[in-house]
């Protein structure tokens, strides 16, 4: 391993969010809000969580501390630039000195953007990553944001990234900056027991791909040296610490996702899936992700008819974790020659031992490991055809993926047009 040269990068940063983790941790939300000295907070959630009473418990807990709470719950399941701007415009005239987000990644990402656009107003396209947006950095620190996740998936409570769908271009992208990181994540596995099976599967598969992609990104020392510390991005490449987090996250998903899917009230499974989520988010939130996540954005953005089970939506939707995992088997099979030992480790952790150390056999084992897990999660589509795509859609899907250069640059193998075409073609059916 090359630790440092004058040409390549020699430094990596770990800047994880402060986390409070454990059974019943959400009951300490009011204490943490009060500890930060907040007097009036905006609580961002969704209507389903309000109806279930999940968010109301957090509201009551905060109000017991003498803190005023105003609720915004008009959140879409998959965030868009339109919904984020709408939420930010609603909040702009409100008086609050901090934000509490109670929900999954969509809710937390909305809260991040509300925090940004109310503090530093601008057209949202200015902050969206290049080449879709202008990639303007966040000008300065934001208001305190406490994230209380209700899914074990996105890990948004632990990252400086907000993902959104740019509706006009039918493609997903993101806003990425250190200042978007929440002040604290309050992580309570009991908050996830209301997730139905398909939501459990989708979020759990997101955890798996976060960890596996972070583990196989180009390492930090393989990057050109940055001209100044200010230029060092959020996604910096794999490092020895993120490697440990990634391996453990894959191991936990392999052991507990099926259990959580088939029995939502299996608290042990929920506990370890939430722990896997935090490990994976701490990993990819520093190392980055690559081909499966880049492919996921056009898959989700271009959907025509597919409506997933267990999701309360009246419009076509490919949930993020499903859109990511659909091309993961082919993607990891394809990158195996570049990082054979790491892809082999992922396959082994998922329960499939490669027949030999030959990259082809390693790639086949990784494909089998991902496909087997997907098959066991019965409501997860078995390929792109199951969500309505045809081979004639591949050129448009590739074009959408190529727009995600902020992700593709982390691939251990050049993510060329022909390579992406191959991955999409092999992902039509699993």
C-alpha positions in Angstrom: 0.0 0.0 0.0 1.2 3.5 -0.9 0.6 5.6 2.2 1.8 9.0 0.8 3.4 10.5 -2.2 3.7 14.1 -3.4 1.5 13.1 -6.3 -1.3 11.2 -4.7 -3.6 12.0 -1.7 -2.2 10.9 1.6 -4.9 12.1 4.0 -8.4 10.9 4.7 -11.0 12.4 7.0 -13.5 10.8 9.4 -16.3 13.2 10.4 -19.1 11.0 11.5 -22.2 12.4 13.1 -22.7 12.0 16.8 -25.0 9.0 17.3 -27.1 8.0 20.2 -28.0 4.3 19.5 -30.2 1.8 21.3 -33.6 0.4 22.2 -35.7 3.4 23.4 -33.2 6.0 22.3 -35.9 8.0 20.6 -37.4 8.8 24.1 -34.3 11.0 24.7 -35.1 13.3 21.7 -36.5 16.0 24.0 -33.4 15.9 26.3 -31.1 16.3 23.3 -33.1 19.2 21.9 -33.1 20.9 25.3 -29.4 20.2 25.7 -28.7 22.1 22.5 -30.5 25.1 23.9 -33.2 25.1 21.3 -36.5 26.9 22.1 -38.5 26.3 18.9 -38.0 23.5 16.5 -39.4 22.5 13.1 -40.2 18.8 13.1 -40.1 17.3 9.6 -41.9 14.0 9.1 -44.4 12.4 6.8 -48.2 11.9 7.1 -48.0 8.1 7.5 -45.7 8.4 10.5 -48.1 11.0 12.0 -51.0 8.7 11.5 -49.2 5.8 13.1 -48.3 8.0 16.1 -44.6 7.4 15.6 -43.8 11.1 15.0 -46.4 12.3 17.6 -44.5 10.5 20.3 -41.3 12.4 19.5 -43.3 15.7 19.3 -44.7 15.0 22.8 -41.3 14.1 24.1 -39.8 17.4 22.9 -42.7 19.5 24.2 -42.3 18.0 27.7 -39.0 19.9 27.8 -40.8 23.2 27.2 -39.7 23.4 23.6 -42.2 24.6 21.0 -42.7 22.3 18.0 -44.1 23.1 14.5 -44.7 20.1 12.3 -44.3 19.8 8.5 -45.4 16.5 7.1 -46.0 17.0 3.4 -43.1 14.8 2.3 -42.9 12.6 -0.7 -41.6 9.0 -0.4 -38.9 9.6 -2.9 -37.7 13.3 -2.7 -37.8 15.6 -5.7 -36.4 19.1 -6.3 -40.0 20.3 -6.5 -41.0 18.8 -3.1 -37.8 20.1 -1.4 -38.3 23.6 -2.8 -42.0 23.6 -1.7 -41.0 22.5 1.8 -38.3 25.1 2.0 -40.6 27.9 0.8 -43.1 26.9 3.5 -40.5 27.0 6.2 -38.8 30.2 5.1 -41.2 32.4 7.0 -41.3 30.2 10.1 -39.4 31.0 13.2 -37.3 28.1 14.4 -33.8 27.6 15.8 -33.3 24.0 14.9 -34.8 21.1 13.0 -35.8 17.5 14.1 -36.4 15.0 11.3 -38.4 11.9 12.1 -38.6 9.4 9.2 -36.6 7.6 6.6 -34.1 9.0 4.2 -36.6 11.0 2.2 -37.7 12.9 5.4 -34.1 13.5 6.6 -33.0 14.6 3.1 -35.9 17.1 3.0 -34.8 18.4 6.4 -31.3 18.9 5.2 -32.4 20.9 2.2 -34.9 22.9 4.2 -32.0 23.7 6.6 -29.8 24.8 3.6 -32.4 26.8 1.6 -33.8 28.7 4.6 -30.3 29.7 5.8 -28.7 30.3 2.4 -31.6 30.9 -0.1 -30.7 30.2 -3.7 -32.1 28.3 -6.7 -31.7 24.6 -5.7 -29.9 23.9 -8.9 -27.0 25.9 -7.7 -26.3 23.4 -4.9 -27.0 20.2 -6.9 -23.9 18.3 -7.8 -22.4 18.7 -11.3 -23.0 18.0 -14.1 -26.8 18.2 -13.5 -26.4 21.2 -11.2 -23.7 23.9 -10.5 -22.2 22.2 -7.5 -21.9 25.3 -5.4 -20.6 24.6 -1.9 -22.7 25.2 1.1 -21.6 28.7 2.3 -21.3 28.0 6.0 -22.7 26.1 9.0 -26.4 25.4 9.3 -28.9 25.3 12.2 -28.8 22.3 14.5 -30.5 19.2 12.9 -31.4 16.1 14.9 -32.3 13.1 12.8 -34.4 10.3 14.2 -34.5 7.5 11.5 -37.5 5.2 11.2 -35.9 3.0 8.6 -32.7 1.0 8.5 -31.6 2.0 5.0 -30.4 5.3 3.7 -28.2 6.2 6.7 -29.0 9.8 5.9 -28.7 10.6 9.6 -25.0 9.9 9.3 -24.0 11.6 6.0 -23.6 15.0 4.4 -25.6 14.0 1.3 -29.2 14.7 0.3 -30.6 12.7 -2.6 -33.3 14.1 -4.8 -35.0 13.5 -8.2 -34.7 16.4 -10.6 -38.2 16.1 -12.1 -37.6 18.0 -15.3 -34.7 15.6 -16.3 -36.2 12.5 -14.8 -33.0 11.6 -13.0 -31.8 11.4 -9.5 -28.8 13.2 -8.2 -27.7 14.8 -4.9 -26.4 17.7 -2.9 -23.2 16.9 -1.1 -21.4 18.9 1.6 -19.9 18.5 5.0 -22.3 21.1 6.4 -25.3 19.1 5.5 -24.5 16.5 8.1 -27.0 16.3 11.0 -25.8 17.5 14.4 -26.9 14.2 15.9 -28.6 11.0 14.9 -30.9 9.4 17.5 -31.1 5.8 16.4 -33.8 3.6 18.0 -34.3 0.1 16.4 -37.9 0.1 17.8 -38.7 2.9 15.4 -38.3 0.4 12.5 -40.8 -2.3 13.6 -43.6 -0.6 11.6 -41.8 -1.1 8.3 -43.7 -3.7 6.1 -41.8 -6.4 4.4 -41.0 -4.8 1.0 -39.9 -1.6 2.8 -37.7 -3.7 5.1 -36.2 -5.4 2.0 -35.6 -2.2 0.1 -34.0 -0.4 2.9 -31.9 -3.4 3.9 -30.7 -3.9 0.4 -29.7 -0.2 0.4 -27.5 -0.9 3.5 -25.9 -3.9 1.7 -25.0 -2.0 -1.4 -23.8 1.0 0.6 -21.4 -1.2 2.4 -20.3 -3.3 -0.6 -19.7 -0.3 -2.8 -17.8 1.6 -0.2 -15.6 -1.5 0.3 -14.8 -1.6 -3.4 -14.3 2.1 -4.1 -10.9 3.3 -5.2 -8.9 3.9 -2.1 -8.2 7.4 -0.8 -4.5 7.1 -1.7 -5.3 6.3 -5.3 -6.7 9.8 -5.8 -4.7 12.8 -7.0 -3.6 15.0 -4.2 -6.0 17.9 -3.6 -4.8 21.4 -3.9 -6.0 22.3 -0.5 -7.9 20.7 2.4 -11.0 22.7 1.3 -11.0 20.8 -1.9 -11.2 17.3 -0.3 -14.7 16.0 -1.0 -17.2 14.2 1.2 -16.6 11.0 -0.7 -12.8 10.4 -0.4 -12.4 6.7 -1.2 -12.0 3.5 0.9 -9.7 3.7 3.9 -8.8 1.1 6.6 -11.5 2.3 9.0 -14.3 2.3 6.4 -13.2 -1.2 5.4 -13.9 -2.5 8.9 -17.3 -0.9 9.0 -18.2 -2.2 5.5 -17.3 -5.8 6.3 -19.3 -5.9 9.5 -22.3 -4.3 7.8 -22.3 -6.9 5.0 -22.0 -9.6 7.6 -25.0 -8.3 9.6 -27.2 -7.9 6.6 -26.5 -11.4 5.5 -27.5 -12.7 8.9 -30.5 -10.5 9.8 -32.2 -9.1 6.7 -34.2 -12.2 6.0 -35.3 -12.4 9.6 -36.4 -8.8 9.7 -38.3 -9.3 6.4 -40.3 -12.3 7.5 -40.9 -11.1 11.1 -41.0 -7.3 11.5 -41.2 -7.7 15.3 -38.0 -9.7 15.6 -36.4 -7.0 17.7 -32.9 -8.7 17.6 -33.0 -8.6 13.8 -34.2 -5.0 13.8 -31.5 -4.0 16.2 -28.7 -5.5 14.1 -30.1 -4.2 10.8 -30.1 -0.7 12.3 -26.6 -1.3 13.5 -25.6 -2.4 10.0 -27.2 0.7 8.6 -25.1 3.0 10.8 -21.9 1.1 10.0 -22.6 1.2 6.3 -23.5 4.9 6.3 -20.4 5.7 8.3 -18.5 3.8 5.6 -20.0 5.1 2.4 -20.5 8.5 3.8 -16.7 8.9 3.7 -15.6 6.4 1.1 -18.4 6.9 -1.5 -20.4 4.5 -3.7 -20.1 3.8 -7.4 -21.8 1.8 -10.2 -25.0 0.4 -8.6 -25.9 3.7 -7.1 -25.2 5.6 -10.3 -27.4 3.2 -12.2 -30.1 3.5 -9.6 -30.8 7.1 -10.3 -32.1 6.7 -13.9 -33.8 3.4 -12.9 -35.8 5.3 -10.4 -36.2 8.5 -12.4 -37.4 6.9 -15.6 -39.9 4.4 -14.2 -43.2 4.3 -16.1 -45.6 1.9 -14.4 -44.2 -0.1 -11.6 -45.8 0.4 -8.2 -44.2 -1.6 -5.3 -46.1 -3.6 -2.7 -46.3 -2.1 0.8 -45.7 1.5 -0.4 -48.6 3.9 0.0 -48.2 5.6 -3.4 -50.5 6.3 -6.3 -47.8 6.8 -8.9 -45.0 4.7 -10.4 -42.1 4.2 -8.0 -39.0 2.1 -7.8 -37.8 2.4 -4.1 -34.2 3.5 -3.8 -32.9 0.3 -2.3 -34.5 -1.8 -5.0 -33.3 0.5 -7.8 -29.8 0.1 -6.4 -29.7 -3.6 -6.0 -31.2 -4.5 -9.4 -27.8 -3.9 -11.1 -25.6 -4.9 -8.1 -25.2 -8.6 -9.0 -23.9 -7.7 -12.5 -21.9 -4.7 -11.3 -19.9 -6.7 -8.7 -19.4 -9.5 -11.2 -18.0 -6.9 -13.6 -15.6 -5.2 -11.2 -14.2 -8.5 -9.8 -11.1 -8.4 -12.0 -10.1 -5.0 -10.5 -10.7 -5.9 -6.8 -10.9 -9.7 -6.6 -10.0 -10.1 -3.0 -12.6 -7.6 -1.9 -15.4 -8.9 -4.1 -14.5 -12.4 -2.9 -14.9 -11.2 0.7 -18.3 -9.8 0.0 -19.4 -13.1 -1.6 -18.1 -15.1 1.4 -19.8 -12.8 3.9 -23.1 -13.3 2.0 -22.6 -17.1 2.2 -21.2 -18.0 -1.2 -17.6 -19.3 -1.4 -15.9 -18.7 -4.8 -14.8 -21.9 -6.5 -11.3 -20.5 -7.0 -9.3 -17.3 -6.8 -9.8 -16.7 -10.5 -11.6 -13.3 -11.0 -14.2 -14.9 -13.2 -15.2 -17.4 -10.5 -15.1 -14.6 -7.9 -17.5 -12.5 -10.0 -19.8 -15.5 -10.5 -19.9 -16.1 -6.7 -20.7 -12.4 -6.0 -23.5 -12.5 -8.6 -24.9 -15.7 -7.0 -24.7 -14.2 -3.5 -26.7 -11.1 -4.4 -29.2 -12.9 -6.6 -29.8 -15.5 -3.9 -30.6 -12.9 -1.3 -32.9 -11.0 -3.7 -34.7 -14.3 -4.5 -35.3 -15.0 -0.8 -37.0 -11.6 -0.4 -40.1 -12.6 -2.3 -41.5 -9.1 -3.1 -38.3 -7.7 -4.5 -38.2 -7.6 -8.4 -36.0 -10.2 -10.1 -34.4 -7.8 -12.6 -35.1 -4.7 -14.6 -37.9 -6.4 -16.6 -39.9 -6.8 -13.5 -40.1 -3.0 -13.0 -41.0 -2.4 -16.6 -37.8 -1.8 -18.5 -36.9 -3.4 -21.8 -33.6 -3.7 -23.6 -34.6 -0.8 -25.8 -34.4 1.4 -22.7 -30.7 0.6 -22.1 -29.3 3.6 -24.0 -31.4 6.0 -22.0 -30.5 4.2 -18.7 -26.8 4.4 -19.6 -27.1 8.1 -20.4 -28.7 8.7 -17.0 -26.0 6.8 -15.2 -23.2 8.6 -17.0 -24.6 11.8 -15.6 -23.7 10.5 -12.1 -19.9 11.2 -12.4 -19.8 12.2 -8.7 -20.4 8.5 -8.1 -18.8 6.8 -11.1 -15.4 8.3 -10.5 -15.2 6.1 -7.4 -15.5 2.9 -9.4 -12.4 0.6 -9.2 -12.8 0.0 -12.9 -13.5 2.8 -15.5 -17.3 3.1 -15.8 -17.4 3.5 -19.5 -20.5 3.6 -21.7 -19.8 0.0 -23.0 -19.3 -1.3 -19.4 -22.5 0.2 -18.2 -24.4 -1.2 -21.2 -23.1 -4.6 -20.3 -24.2 -4.2 -16.7 -27.7 -3.1 -17.6 -28.1 -5.8 -20.2 -27.1 -8.5 -17.7 -29.5 -7.0 -15.1 -32.6 -7.4 -17.2 -33.3 -10.7 -15.5 -31.6 -12.2 -12.4 
